[in-house]
Amino acid sequence: MVNIFKNDSKIKLLTFGLLIILISTLGCAEDVETVSKVSSTIANQGVIDEYNVYSSQYKIRVDAFNDAVNNWNVKLTAYNDYIKLTNDMSYFKRTSSTTQNEISLKASEVRSAGRDVQVQCSVFETHINDMLAFMEENKDSLMNYDSQMYMQQKSFLVEQKTRCESIDRTVDNVINELE
């Protein structure tokens, strides 16, 4: 995934540099420590802003993934219910082309919904990996901002990645059974 924030970081660094020069020239900062604190605060805010963008994108990705999983569950339940219904049918009705076509159609819907889950899972997992990499890259700033949030979020993302992988394996197994 392309990091669209790389150029923003360069712009923010230039802004920090200009701010330091401006503060120094205006005499607003009596010592280097004050300038350093201001720069650090602005740098941390840039990281926090970028983290917030990742978080809002995460919400979009997790919603899409959950919607795909819910849709797949509906299709799988409909398929299983129809299979139970066909088990109660007479041999003639169960083996009729109408019944077999309906089974085939429902199986196809489950496979299609399952593939959508796999696509959404892949997108979701990629976003989680990008977010974890960003968090690791900016660990110091994020820990300074809120260390408890950092640890909880990192743990939560790892759990979500594991959940995604588990669902992906389950979907893959069901798709393989239906083919």
N, C-alpha and C positions, 0 to 999 in steps of 0.2 A: 504494500500500500504506500502510495506517495505521501510524504509528510508535507502538507500544504503550509505548515507553520514555520518552516525553515527560514523563509524570507522575512516573516514577521519577527523572528528572533533577531535577525541582522538589523532590521529597522529599529527594534527596541534597544539593541546595543548602541546604535548610533545616537538614539535619543538619550540614553544614559550618559554617553560621552558629552553630548551637547549640554545636557543639564548640569553636569559636573563643571564644565567650562563656564556656563552661565552663572551658576551659584558662586563659583570662585571669583569670577570677574566682578560680580555685583557686591562682593564682600558679605554675602548673606551667611557664608559658612566661615567661621573663624579658624577651624582646623580641619585637617584631612579626615578625622574620625567622623565628623558630622556629614561630610560629603559622602563618605563611604556608607554610612547608615542610610542616607537618602537613596543612594544608588542600589543598595541591597534591598531596600523596601520596594523600589520600583521593579527591580529584577524579580523579586519574589512575586509581585503582583502580576507580572507578565507570565510567570510559570502558572500561577493560580488561574489566571484568565484562560490560558491554554488548557489547563486541566479541566476547567468548567466546560469548555467546548467539547473535550473528549467525553465528559460525563453526559452532556446533553445528547451527543451522538450515540452514546451507549444506550440511553433510554429508547431512542428510535430503533436501534438494532435489536434490543431485547424484546421490544414490543412486536417487531416483525417476526422474530424467532418464535415467541410464545403464540402468536396468531397462527403461524404455520403448524406448530405442534398441536394446537387445539383443533385446527381443521383436519389434520391427520387422524387425531383421535376420533373425531366424528365419523370420518370415512371408514376407519377400521372397525368401529362399533357397528356401523350399518352393515358392513361386510359380515362380521361375526354373527350379527342377528339374523341376517339372511341365510347364512350357512346353517344355523340352528333351525330355522324355519324349514329349509329344504330337507333336513334330517327327518322331519316329521311327515314329509310328503311320501306318497307312494313311489315305488321305483319308476313307474312310467312317467309320472309328473316330474320327479327329480331329475330324470335323464332327458327330459324334453329339451328341444333346442331353445325354447323360450327361457326356461329356467337356467340352462347352461350359459345362454347369452347374458342373462342378468348377473349371474355369478362372475362371468368374465368382465362385465362392465364395472361391477363393484370392485373387483380386484384391480382393475386398471385405475380406478379412482384412488384407491389406497396407494398404489405404486406412484401415481402422479403427485399426490399430496406428500408422500414420503420423500420423493425427490426434491420437492419444494423445501421440506424440512432440512434436507441435507445441504441445499444451497444456502438457506438462511443460517444454518449452523456454521457453515464455512465462513460466511461474511461476519457473523457474530464472533466466532473464534479469532478471526484475523483482527477484528477491532479490539478484542480483549488483549491479544498479544501486543498490539501497537500501544494500547493504554498501559499495559504492564511495563513495556520497554520505556515509554515516556516517564512513568513514575520512577523507574530505576535510574534513568538518566538525570532526573531532577529530584532525587531522593532528599538531598540536603534541604533544598528550598521547601519541599512539601512537608518534611519532618519539622522544620522550623515553624511552618505555618500551623500545622496541627498533626502531631505525631500519632495520636490515637486514630484519627481519621485515616491517615496513611496506612497504618497497619491493618485496620479493619477493612478498608477498601481493597488492599492488596489480597488479603485472605478471601474476601468475598469474590473477587475476580477469578481467583484460582478455583474456588468452588464452582462458579458458573461455567468455567472452561471444562471442568470435569463433568458437570451435568450435561453440557452440550455434547461432549464426546460420548457419554453413555447413551444419550438419546440417539445420536447418530448411529452407533453400533446396533441398537435395538431396531431402528428403522431399516437399516441395511439387512439385518437378519429377516425381517418380515418381508421386505421386497424380494429377497432371494427365495423365500418360501413360496411366494405367489407367482414366481416366474416359471 
